[in-house]
Amino acid sequence: KKHPMSFKTYIKNIEDKTGKTAKDFQTLAEQKGFTNNGELAVKATEITNWLKEDFELGHGHAMAMHAYIKGKRE
């Protein structure tokens, strides 16, 4: 039985694929106006669409990074 990927594994895979750290994505989201002082300023779909289009992330990975940007760490 295949175990679901852990949150940390998703984040690490994204970092390996894009060469950007989760913190980099958090900074980019802030620069783009998706967050305001770390608080989400847009709907989840705006962030996941950006991650899919600009970084070719799959849906699961985009959702994981969205959660990170939102403040999830475990």
PyMOL Python script that loads the backbone (N, CA, C, O; Angstrom):
from pymol import cmd

cmd.read_pdbstr("""\
ATOM      1  N   LYS A   1       0.852  -1.195   0.000  1.00  0.00           N
ATOM      2  CA  LYS A   1       0.000   0.000   0.000  1.00  0.00           C
ATOM      3  C   LYS A   1       0.882   1.236   0.000  1.00  0.00           C
ATOM      4  O   LYS A   1       1.820   1.360   0.787  1.00  0.00           O
ATOM      5  N   LYS A   2       0.558   2.134  -0.894  1.00  0.00           N
ATOM      6  CA  LYS A   2       1.359   3.353  -1.031  1.00  0.00           C
ATOM      7  C   LYS A   2       0.968   4.361   0.046  1.00  0.00           C
ATOM      8  O   LYS A   2      -0.209   4.672   0.229  1.00  0.00           O
ATOM      9  N   HIS A   3       1.975   4.862   0.751  1.00  0.00           N
ATOM     10  CA  HIS A   3       1.692   5.868   1.774  1.00  0.00           C
ATOM     11  C   HIS A   3       1.552   7.227   1.117  1.00  0.00           C
ATOM     12  O   HIS A   3       2.292   7.555   0.188  1.00  0.00           O
ATOM     13  N   PRO A   4       0.600   8.021   1.600  1.00  0.00           N
ATOM     14  CA  PRO A   4       0.520   9.374   1.057  1.00  0.00           C
ATOM     15  C   PRO A   4       1.788  10.141   1.421  1.00  0.00           C
ATOM     16  O   PRO A   4       2.386   9.911   2.472  1.00  0.00           O
ATOM     17  N   MET A   5       2.185  11.045   0.546  1.00  0.00           N
ATOM     18  CA  MET A   5       3.394  11.820   0.810  1.00  0.00           C
ATOM     19  C   MET A   5       3.166  12.742   1.990  1.00  0.00           C
ATOM     20  O   MET A   5       2.088  13.316   2.146  1.00  0.00           O
ATOM     21  N   SER A   6       4.175  12.878   2.806  1.00  0.00           N
ATOM     22  CA  SER A   6       4.062  13.808   3.920  1.00  0.00           C
ATOM     23  C   SER A   6       4.197  15.233   3.401  1.00  0.00           C
ATOM     24  O   SER A   6       4.736  15.472   2.321  1.00  0.00           O
ATOM     25  N   PHE A   7       3.699  16.166   4.188  1.00  0.00           N
ATOM     26  CA  PHE A   7       3.780  17.576   3.836  1.00  0.00           C
ATOM     27  C   PHE A   7       5.227  17.977   3.568  1.00  0.00           C
ATOM     28  O   PHE A   7       5.521  18.645   2.576  1.00  0.00           O
ATOM     29  N   LYS A   8       6.132  17.563   4.463  1.00  0.00           N
ATOM     30  CA  LYS A   8       7.555  17.913   4.306  1.00  0.00           C
ATOM     31  C   LYS A   8       8.137  17.357   3.010  1.00  0.00           C
ATOM     32  O   LYS A   8       8.973  17.996   2.371  1.00  0.00           O
ATOM     33  N   THR A   9       7.687  16.162   2.627  1.00  0.00           N
ATOM     34  CA  THR A   9       8.158  15.549   1.381  1.00  0.00           C
ATOM     35  C   THR A   9       7.680  16.357   0.177  1.00  0.00           C
ATOM     36  O   THR A   9       8.441  16.598  -0.759  1.00  0.00           O
ATOM     37  N   TYR A  10       6.415  16.774   0.207  1.00  0.00           N
ATOM     38  CA  TYR A  10       5.898  17.631  -0.864  1.00  0.00           C
ATOM     39  C   TYR A  10       6.766  18.879  -1.004  1.00  0.00           C
ATOM     40  O   TYR A  10       7.182  19.237  -2.106  1.00  0.00           O
ATOM     41  N   ILE A  11       7.035  19.540   0.129  1.00  0.00           N
ATOM     42  CA  ILE A  11       7.810  20.783   0.104  1.00  0.00           C
ATOM     43  C   ILE A  11       9.217  20.523  -0.437  1.00  0.00           C
ATOM     44  O   ILE A  11       9.725  21.291  -1.254  1.00  0.00           O
ATOM     45  N   LYS A  12       9.838  19.446   0.018  1.00  0.00           N
ATOM     46  CA  LYS A  12      11.186  19.121  -0.454  1.00  0.00           C
ATOM     47  C   LYS A  12      11.186  18.845  -1.960  1.00  0.00           C
ATOM     48  O   LYS A  12      12.085  19.290  -2.674  1.00  0.00           O
ATOM     49  N   ASN A  13      10.182  18.115  -2.441  1.00  0.00           N
ATOM     50  CA  ASN A  13      10.078  17.832  -3.881  1.00  0.00           C
ATOM     51  C   ASN A  13       9.952  19.115  -4.691  1.00  0.00           C
ATOM     52  O   ASN A  13      10.548  19.243  -5.761  1.00  0.00           O
ATOM     53  N   ILE A  14       9.172  20.066  -4.176  1.00  0.00           N
ATOM     54  CA  ILE A  14       9.000  21.352  -4.864  1.00  0.00           C
ATOM     55  C   ILE A  14      10.333  22.094  -4.905  1.00  0.00           C
ATOM     56  O   ILE A  14      10.704  22.662  -5.932  1.00  0.00           O
ATOM     57  N   GLU A  15      11.049  22.085  -3.780  1.00  0.00           N
ATOM     58  CA  GLU A  15      12.351  22.768  -3.725  1.00  0.00           C
ATOM     59  C   GLU A  15      13.333  22.124  -4.708  1.00  0.00           C
ATOM     60  O   GLU A  15      14.079  22.822  -5.396  1.00  0.00           O
ATOM     61  N   ASP A  16      13.328  20.777  -4.768  1.00  0.00           N
ATOM     62  CA  ASP A  16      14.215  20.071  -5.701  1.00  0.00           C
ATOM     63  C   ASP A  16      13.852  20.400  -7.147  1.00  0.00           C
ATOM     64  O   ASP A  16      14.735  20.624  -7.975  1.00  0.00           O
ATOM     65  N   LYS A  17      12.554  20.430  -7.453  1.00  0.00           N
ATOM     66  CA  LYS A  17      12.097  20.646  -8.822  1.00  0.00           C
ATOM     67  C   LYS A  17      12.357  22.077  -9.298  1.00  0.00           C
ATOM     68  O   LYS A  17      12.764  22.292 -10.440  1.00  0.00           O
ATOM     69  N   THR A  18      12.117  23.061  -8.409  1.00  0.00           N
ATOM     70  CA  THR A  18      12.145  24.458  -8.839  1.00  0.00           C
ATOM     71  C   THR A  18      13.457  25.163  -8.504  1.00  0.00           C
ATOM     72  O   THR A  18      13.764  26.208  -9.079  1.00  0.00           O
ATOM     73  N   GLY A  19      14.237  24.595  -7.573  1.00  0.00           N
ATOM     74  CA  GLY A  19      15.451  25.265  -7.118  1.00  0.00           C
ATOM     75  C   GLY A  19      15.144  26.439  -6.194  1.00  0.00           C
ATOM     76  O   GLY A  19      16.033  27.216  -5.848  1.00  0.00           O
ATOM     77  N   LYS A  20      13.886  26.560  -5.802  1.00  0.00           N
ATOM     78  CA  LYS A  20      13.488  27.626  -4.874  1.00  0.00           C
ATOM     79  C   LYS A  20      13.069  27.006  -3.543  1.00  0.00           C
ATOM     80  O   LYS A  20      12.481  25.925  -3.506  1.00  0.00           O
ATOM     81  N   THR A  21      13.374  27.698  -2.466  1.00  0.00           N
ATOM     82  CA  THR A  21      12.951  27.202  -1.158  1.00  0.00           C
ATOM     83  C   THR A  21      11.510  27.633  -0.898  1.00  0.00           C
ATOM     84  O   THR A  21      10.972  28.513  -1.569  1.00  0.00           O
ATOM     85  N   ALA A  22      10.907  26.990   0.091  1.00  0.00           N
ATOM     86  CA  ALA A  22       9.547  27.358   0.478  1.00  0.00           C
ATOM     87  C   ALA A  22       9.516  28.827   0.903  1.00  0.00           C
ATOM     88  O   ALA A  22       8.558  29.545   0.618  1.00  0.00           O
ATOM     89  N   LYS A  23      10.564  29.258   1.582  1.00  0.00           N
ATOM     90  CA  LYS A  23      10.648  30.678   1.988  1.00  0.00           C
ATOM     91  C   LYS A  23      10.685  31.596   0.762  1.00  0.00           C
ATOM     92  O   LYS A  23      10.087  32.672   0.771  1.00  0.00           O
ATOM     93  N   ASP A  24      11.393  31.163  -0.297  1.00  0.00           N
ATOM     94  CA  ASP A  24      11.412  31.942  -1.549  1.00  0.00           C
ATOM     95  C   ASP A  24       9.990  32.125  -2.081  1.00  0.00           C
ATOM     96  O   ASP A  24       9.603  33.216  -2.499  1.00  0.00           O
ATOM     97  N   PHE A  25       9.219  31.026  -2.056  1.00  0.00           N
ATOM     98  CA  PHE A  25       7.843  31.099  -2.554  1.00  0.00           C
ATOM     99  C   PHE A  25       7.010  32.045  -1.696  1.00  0.00           C
ATOM    100  O   PHE A  25       6.172  32.790  -2.205  1.00  0.00           O
ATOM    101  N   GLN A  26       7.252  32.004  -0.388  1.00  0.00           N
ATOM    102  CA  GLN A  26       6.534  32.887   0.515  1.00  0.00           C
ATOM    103  C   GLN A  26       6.839  34.350   0.172  1.00  0.00           C
ATOM    104  O   GLN A  26       5.945  35.196   0.157  1.00  0.00           O
ATOM    105  N   THR A  27       8.115  34.629  -0.101  1.00  0.00           N
ATOM    106  CA  THR A  27       8.541  35.983  -0.480  1.00  0.00           C
ATOM    107  C   THR A  27       7.912  36.394  -1.811  1.00  0.00           C
ATOM    108  O   THR A  27       7.416  37.513  -1.947  1.00  0.00           O
ATOM    109  N   LEU A  28       7.932  35.493  -2.789  1.00  0.00           N
ATOM    110  CA  LEU A  28       7.333  35.782  -4.100  1.00  0.00           C
ATOM    111  C   LEU A  28       5.834  36.066  -3.967  1.00  0.00           C
ATOM    112  O   LEU A  28       5.311  36.985  -4.597  1.00  0.00           O
ATOM    113  N   ALA A  29       5.156  35.273  -3.147  1.00  0.00           N
ATOM    114  CA  ALA A  29       3.718  35.462  -2.951  1.00  0.00           C
ATOM    115  C   ALA A  29       3.443  36.845  -2.366  1.00  0.00           C
ATOM    116  O   ALA A  29       2.478  37.509  -2.745  1.00  0.00           O
ATOM    117  N   GLU A  30       4.293  37.267  -1.449  1.00  0.00           N
ATOM    118  CA  GLU A  30       4.146  38.594  -0.837  1.00  0.00           C
ATOM    119  C   GLU A  30       4.384  39.686  -1.880  1.00  0.00           C
ATOM    120  O   GLU A  30       3.638  40.663  -1.953  1.00  0.00           O
ATOM    121  N   GLN A  31       5.442  39.506  -2.694  1.00  0.00           N
ATOM    122  CA  GLN A  31       5.770  40.489  -3.735  1.00  0.00           C
ATOM    123  C   GLN A  31       4.650  40.612  -4.761  1.00  0.00           C
ATOM    124  O   GLN A  31       4.397  41.695  -5.289  1.00  0.00           O
ATOM    125  N   LYS A  32       3.982  39.494  -5.040  1.00  0.00           N
ATOM    126  CA  LYS A  32       2.902  39.494  -6.030  1.00  0.00           C
ATOM    127  C   LYS A  32       1.597  40.033  -5.441  1.00  0.00           C
ATOM    128  O   LYS A  32       0.619  40.218  -6.166  1.00  0.00           O
ATOM    129  N   GLY A  33       1.580  40.282  -4.149  1.00  0.00           N
ATOM    130  CA  GLY A  33       0.366  40.777  -3.512  1.00  0.00           C
ATOM    131  C   GLY A  33      -0.615  39.684  -3.151  1.00  0.00           C
ATOM    132  O   GLY A  33      -1.767  39.968  -2.826  1.00  0.00           O
ATOM    133  N   PHE A  34      -0.170  38.421  -3.204  1.00  0.00           N
ATOM    134  CA  PHE A  34      -1.033  37.299  -2.817  1.00  0.00           C
ATOM    135  C   PHE A  34      -1.179  37.242  -1.299  1.00  0.00           C
ATOM    136  O   PHE A  34      -2.179  36.746  -0.779  1.00  0.00           O
ATOM    137  N   THR A  35      -0.167  37.757  -0.594  1.00  0.00           N
ATOM    138  CA  THR A  35      -0.253  37.863   0.855  1.00  0.00           C
ATOM    139  C   THR A  35       0.078  39.292   1.237  1.00  0.00           C
ATOM    140  O   THR A  35       0.741  40.021   0.499  1.00  0.00           O
ATOM    141  N   ASN A  36      -0.397  39.665   2.394  1.00  0.00           N
ATOM    142  CA  ASN A  36      -0.153  41.000   2.914  1.00  0.00           C
ATOM    143  C   ASN A  36       0.312  40.810   4.353  1.00  0.00           C
ATOM    144  O   ASN A  36      -0.477  40.443   5.223  1.00  0.00           O
ATOM    145  N   ASN A  37       1.592  41.061   4.598  1.00  0.00           N
ATOM    146  CA  ASN A  37       2.194  40.783   5.912  1.00  0.00           C
ATOM    147  C   ASN A  37       1.942  39.339   6.343  1.00  0.00           C
ATOM    148  O   ASN A  37       1.648  39.061   7.505  1.00  0.00           O
ATOM    149  N   GLY A  38       2.065  38.425   5.373  1.00  0.00           N
ATOM    150  CA  GLY A  38       1.929  37.005   5.678  1.00  0.00           C
ATOM    151  C   GLY A  38       0.506  36.489   5.708  1.00  0.00           C
ATOM    152  O   GLY A  38       0.286  35.281   5.796  1.00  0.00           O
ATOM    153  N   GLU A  39      -0.472  37.394   5.636  1.00  0.00           N
ATOM    154  CA  GLU A  39      -1.874  36.967   5.613  1.00  0.00           C
ATOM    155  C   GLU A  39      -2.334  36.845   4.165  1.00  0.00           C
ATOM    156  O   GLU A  39      -2.035  37.704   3.336  1.00  0.00           O
ATOM    157  N   LEU A  40      -3.071  35.761   3.866  1.00  0.00           N
ATOM    158  CA  LEU A  40      -3.566  35.584   2.504  1.00  0.00           C
ATOM    159  C   LEU A  40      -4.466  36.738   2.098  1.00  0.00           C
ATOM    160  O   LEU A  40      -5.342  37.153   2.857  1.00  0.00           O
ATOM    161  N   ALA A  41      -4.243  37.252   0.893  1.00  0.00           N
ATOM    162  CA  ALA A  41      -5.040  38.365   0.375  1.00  0.00           C
ATOM    163  C   ALA A  41      -5.861  37.938  -0.842  1.00  0.00           C
ATOM    164  O   ALA A  41      -6.638  38.732  -1.372  1.00  0.00           O
ATOM    165  N   VAL A  42      -5.694  36.690  -1.289  1.00  0.00           N
ATOM    166  CA  VAL A  42      -6.402  36.183  -2.467  1.00  0.00           C
ATOM    167  C   VAL A  42      -6.935  34.788  -2.188  1.00  0.00           C
ATOM    168  O   VAL A  42      -6.590  34.172  -1.179  1.00  0.00           O
ATOM    169  N   LYS A  43      -7.778  34.293  -3.087  1.00  0.00           N
ATOM    170  CA  LYS A  43      -8.294  32.931  -2.972  1.00  0.00           C
ATOM    171  C   LYS A  43      -7.189  31.915  -3.283  1.00  0.00           C
ATOM    172  O   LYS A  43      -6.226  32.213  -3.989  1.00  0.00           O
ATOM    173  N   ALA A  44      -7.353  30.734  -2.746  1.00  0.00           N
ATOM    174  CA  ALA A  44      -6.385  29.648  -2.961  1.00  0.00           C
ATOM    175  C   ALA A  44      -6.116  29.414  -4.439  1.00  0.00           C
ATOM    176  O   ALA A  44      -4.971  29.188  -4.832  1.00  0.00           O
ATOM    177  N   THR A  45      -7.163  29.464  -5.268  1.00  0.00           N
ATOM    178  CA  THR A  45      -6.995  29.162  -6.695  1.00  0.00           C
ATOM    179  C   THR A  45      -6.018  30.125  -7.366  1.00  0.00           C
ATOM    180  O   THR A  45      -5.304  29.725  -8.285  1.00  0.00           O
ATOM    181  N   GLU A  46      -5.972  31.384  -6.929  1.00  0.00           N
ATOM    182  CA  GLU A  46      -5.022  32.323  -7.545  1.00  0.00           C
ATOM    183  C   GLU A  46      -3.596  31.878  -7.284  1.00  0.00           C
ATOM    184  O   GLU A  46      -2.737  31.965  -8.162  1.00  0.00           O
ATOM    185  N   ILE A  47      -3.350  31.407  -6.082  1.00  0.00           N
ATOM    186  CA  ILE A  47      -1.999  30.954  -5.728  1.00  0.00           C
ATOM    187  C   ILE A  47      -1.674  29.640  -6.432  1.00  0.00           C
ATOM    188  O   ILE A  47      -0.591  29.491  -6.997  1.00  0.00           O
ATOM    189  N   THR A  48      -2.604  28.689  -6.402  1.00  0.00           N
ATOM    190  CA  THR A  48      -2.313  27.400  -7.043  1.00  0.00           C
ATOM    191  C   THR A  48      -2.173  27.559  -8.556  1.00  0.00           C
ATOM    192  O   THR A  48      -1.327  26.900  -9.160  1.00  0.00           O
ATOM    193  N   ASN A  49      -2.979  28.414  -9.181  1.00  0.00           N
ATOM    194  CA  ASN A  49      -2.840  28.641 -10.633  1.00  0.00           C
ATOM    195  C   ASN A  49      -1.472  29.227 -10.963  1.00  0.00           C
ATOM    196  O   ASN A  49      -0.833  28.815 -11.931  1.00  0.00           O
ATOM    197  N   TRP A  50      -1.026  30.187 -10.162  1.00  0.00           N
ATOM    198  CA  TRP A  50       0.304  30.793 -10.343  1.00  0.00           C
ATOM    199  C   TRP A  50       1.395  29.723 -10.241  1.00  0.00           C
ATOM    200  O   TRP A  50       2.296  29.675 -11.079  1.00  0.00           O
ATOM    201  N   LEU A  51       1.317  28.872  -9.227  1.00  0.00           N
ATOM    202  CA  LEU A  51       2.331  27.834  -9.036  1.00  0.00           C
ATOM    203  C   LEU A  51       2.317  26.820 -10.177  1.00  0.00           C
ATOM    204  O   LEU A  51       3.371  26.355 -10.613  1.00  0.00           O
ATOM    205  N   LYS A  52       1.124  26.480 -10.658  1.00  0.00           N
ATOM    206  CA  LYS A  52       1.003  25.527 -11.773  1.00  0.00           C
ATOM    207  C   LYS A  52       1.549  26.137 -13.068  1.00  0.00           C
ATOM    208  O   LYS A  52       2.285  25.486 -13.810  1.00  0.00           O
ATOM    209  N   GLU A  53       1.179  27.388 -13.327  1.00  0.00           N
ATOM    210  CA  GLU A  53       1.581  28.024 -14.586  1.00  0.00           C
ATOM    211  C   GLU A  53       3.056  28.390 -14.606  1.00  0.00           C
ATOM    212  O   GLU A  53       3.756  28.083 -15.571  1.00  0.00           O
ATOM    213  N   ASP A  54       3.540  29.043 -13.552  1.00  0.00           N
ATOM    214  CA  ASP A  54       4.915  29.551 -13.564  1.00  0.00           C
ATOM    215  C   ASP A  54       5.947  28.495 -13.194  1.00  0.00           C
ATOM    216  O   ASP A  54       7.096  28.578 -13.628  1.00  0.00           O
ATOM    217  N   PHE A  55       5.554  27.497 -12.393  1.00  0.00           N
ATOM    218  CA  PHE A  55       6.541  26.521 -11.911  1.00  0.00           C
ATOM    219  C   PHE A  55       6.201  25.091 -12.297  1.00  0.00           C
ATOM    220  O   PHE A  55       6.904  24.155 -11.916  1.00  0.00           O
ATOM    221  N   GLU A  56       5.115  24.923 -13.059  1.00  0.00           N
ATOM    222  CA  GLU A  56       4.697  23.597 -13.545  1.00  0.00           C
ATOM    223  C   GLU A  56       4.513  22.601 -12.411  1.00  0.00           C
ATOM    224  O   GLU A  56       4.847  21.423 -12.541  1.00  0.00           O
ATOM    225  N   LEU A  57       3.978  23.089 -11.297  1.00  0.00           N
ATOM    226  CA  LEU A  57       3.682  22.184 -10.190  1.00  0.00           C
ATOM    227  C   LEU A  57       2.358  21.488 -10.455  1.00  0.00           C
ATOM    228  O   LEU A  57       1.452  22.056 -11.065  1.00  0.00           O
ATOM    229  N   GLY A  58       2.258  20.252  -9.988  1.00  0.00           N
ATOM    230  CA  GLY A  58       0.992  19.536 -10.055  1.00  0.00           C
ATOM    231  C   GLY A  58       0.051  20.080  -8.995  1.00  0.00           C
ATOM    232  O   GLY A  58       0.455  20.882  -8.154  1.00  0.00           O
ATOM    233  N   HIS A  59      -1.199  19.648  -9.033  1.00  0.00           N
ATOM    234  CA  HIS A  59      -2.203  20.186  -8.121  1.00  0.00           C
ATOM    235  C   HIS A  59      -1.843  19.928  -6.647  1.00  0.00           C
ATOM    236  O   HIS A  59      -1.926  20.832  -5.816  1.00  0.00           O
ATOM    237  N   GLY A  60      -1.448  18.704  -6.340  1.00  0.00           N
ATOM    238  CA  GLY A  60      -1.108  18.365  -4.957  1.00  0.00           C
ATOM    239  C   GLY A  60       0.044  19.196  -4.428  1.00  0.00           C
ATOM    240  O   GLY A  60       0.010  19.672  -3.294  1.00  0.00           O
ATOM    241  N   HIS A  61       1.065  19.368  -5.258  1.00  0.00           N
ATOM    242  CA  HIS A  61       2.219  20.161  -4.849  1.00  0.00           C
ATOM    243  C   HIS A  61       1.847  21.638  -4.705  1.00  0.00           C
ATOM    244  O   HIS A  61       2.304  22.313  -3.783  1.00  0.00           O
ATOM    245  N   ALA A  62       1.016  22.133  -5.622  1.00  0.00           N
ATOM    246  CA  ALA A  62       0.566  23.529  -5.531  1.00  0.00           C
ATOM    247  C   ALA A  62      -0.238  23.745  -4.250  1.00  0.00           C
ATOM    248  O   ALA A  62      -0.096  24.776  -3.592  1.00  0.00           O
ATOM    249  N   MET A  63      -1.084  22.772  -3.895  1.00  0.00           N
ATOM    250  CA  MET A  63      -1.876  22.885  -2.667  1.00  0.00           C
ATOM    251  C   MET A  63      -0.970  22.859  -1.427  1.00  0.00           C
ATOM    252  O   MET A  63      -1.207  23.576  -0.455  1.00  0.00           O
ATOM    253  N   ALA A  64       0.061  22.027  -1.481  1.00  0.00           N
ATOM    254  CA  ALA A  64       0.995  21.947  -0.350  1.00  0.00           C
ATOM    255  C   ALA A  64       1.727  23.278  -0.174  1.00  0.00           C
ATOM    256  O   ALA A  64       1.885  23.762   0.947  1.00  0.00           O
ATOM    257  N   MET A  65       2.171  23.862  -1.283  1.00  0.00           N
ATOM    258  CA  MET A  65       2.881  25.140  -1.173  1.00  0.00           C
ATOM    259  C   MET A  65       1.926  26.247  -0.745  1.00  0.00           C
ATOM    260  O   MET A  65       2.313  27.144   0.004  1.00  0.00           O
ATOM    261  N   HIS A  66       0.687  26.190  -1.213  1.00  0.00           N
ATOM    262  CA  HIS A  66      -0.322  27.151  -0.756  1.00  0.00           C
ATOM    263  C   HIS A  66      -0.467  27.051   0.770  1.00  0.00           C
ATOM    264  O   HIS A  66      -0.529  28.067   1.463  1.00  0.00           O
ATOM    265  N   ALA A  67      -0.518  25.822   1.278  1.00  0.00           N
ATOM    266  CA  ALA A  67      -0.644  25.616   2.727  1.00  0.00           C
ATOM    267  C   ALA A  67       0.568  26.192   3.457  1.00  0.00           C
ATOM    268  O   ALA A  67       0.441  26.788   4.527  1.00  0.00           O
ATOM    269  N   TYR A  68       1.755  26.001   2.854  1.00  0.00           N
ATOM    270  CA  TYR A  68       2.976  26.557   3.462  1.00  0.00           C
ATOM    271  C   TYR A  68       2.890  28.085   3.507  1.00  0.00           C
ATOM    272  O   TYR A  68       3.161  28.701   4.539  1.00  0.00           O
ATOM    273  N   ILE A  69       2.518  28.678   2.397  1.00  0.00           N
ATOM    274  CA  ILE A  69       2.409  30.132   2.309  1.00  0.00           C
ATOM    275  C   ILE A  69       1.403  30.640   3.359  1.00  0.00           C
ATOM    276  O   ILE A  69       1.564  31.719   3.930  1.00  0.00           O
ATOM    277  N   LYS A  70       0.378  29.836   3.588  1.00  0.00           N
ATOM    278  CA  LYS A  70      -0.656  30.164   4.573  1.00  0.00           C
ATOM    279  C   LYS A  70      -0.157  30.004   6.015  1.00  0.00           C
ATOM    280  O   LYS A  70      -0.766  30.523   6.950  1.00  0.00           O
ATOM    281  N   GLY A  71       0.947  29.286   6.181  1.00  0.00           N
ATOM    282  CA  GLY A  71       1.505  29.152   7.529  1.00  0.00           C
ATOM    283  C   GLY A  71       1.672  27.736   8.044  1.00  0.00           C
ATOM    284  O   GLY A  71       2.188  27.532   9.143  1.00  0.00           O
ATOM    285  N   LYS A  72       1.238  26.747   7.258  1.00  0.00           N
ATOM    286  CA  LYS A  72       1.392  25.353   7.688  1.00  0.00           C
ATOM    287  C   LYS A  72       2.875  24.960   7.691  1.00  0.00           C
ATOM    288  O   LYS A  72       3.610  25.316   6.769  1.00  0.00           O
ATOM    289  N   ARG A  73       3.312  24.236   8.710  1.00  0.00           N
ATOM    290  CA  ARG A  73       4.712  23.824   8.778  1.00  0.00           C
ATOM    291  C   ARG A  73       4.892  22.330   9.059  1.00  0.00           C
ATOM    292  O   ARG A  73       6.012  21.829   8.959  1.00  0.00           O
ATOM    293  N   GLU A  74       3.840  21.614   9.404  1.00  0.00           N
ATOM    294  CA  GLU A  74       3.973  20.178   9.681  1.00  0.00           C
ATOM    295  C   GLU A  74       3.216  19.377   8.635  1.00  0.00           C
ATOM    296  O   GLU A  74       3.204  18.147   8.689  1.00  0.00           O
TER     297      GLU A  74
END
""", "prot")
cmd.dss("prot")
cmd.show_as("cartoon", "prot")
cmd.util.cbc("prot")
cmd.orient("prot")
